[in-house]
Amino acid sequence: MPVDSVLRVFGRDRVRLVDLQLEGHFTPAIELVLVDSRATPALVAPIREVPCGEFALYGMSVYDPRFRTREGVGVGSTIGELRRAYDVRLNREEGHSVVVPALSMTFEINGTRFADSVRVTSVWVWSDPNEVRARRCPRAGR
């Protein structure tokens, strides 16, 4: 979604521009504050100009436990719940997480154990740049 659309939908008073400093480099993002959220910010989305040449969200980190998958999984769920609901891949790269490729989601956890009782702390929702290009800007160069 283009950043201008996010600003129209949520209003400027609920959106804040930040620098995530990923891997020590300038990484612009927006933080979204939602009414009645138990997490502040509720959502954090890095911004990039690719693939369509306009500032748009490039994935999103979800911290608000109100956001759930159809199967009811989200922040606060356990690894056991993820395993029962989906085919998962355990990831030990750049911190530990549980990846659900079918959903294009990575469920972040604290710690290094993959026990069924370990809880999800945030959810990274990612998209394929080729799918974005085909949907939003099919004439953009590859």
C-alpha positions, 0 to 999 in steps of 0.5 A: 500500500502506498504511504499516501494511502495509509495517511488518508486511511489512518490520519496523520495523527496516528502515523509516525515516520521513524528510522529502524536502523536495520543492519546499521543503515537508514531504514525509513518506516511508519509506526501506526498507533491504533485506538484501544491497542494494547501495543504501541505501536500496533503496526510498524511497516518499512517503506521502500520505493520498489517495485513501483517507484513510489513510497509504499509499505514493504511488509509489516510487523504486527505487535497488536494481539487483536490481529489474527489469522483465520485460524486465530493465531497471532501475537501471544499464540504459542508455537504449538498452536502454530504447528497445529494450524499450519505447515511451519518452518523453524528459522534460526537466522537473524533471531529465532522465528517460525515461518508459515510460507503459505501465509507469507508470515514469520512469527517472531519469538523470544529466546532460542527454544522452539518448545510448544509453549513459547509465545509469539511476540510479533508477526512479520507479514511479507509480500513478493515484489513480483506479485506487488509489481504485477498487481500495482504497477505491471509496466514497471521495469524488472 
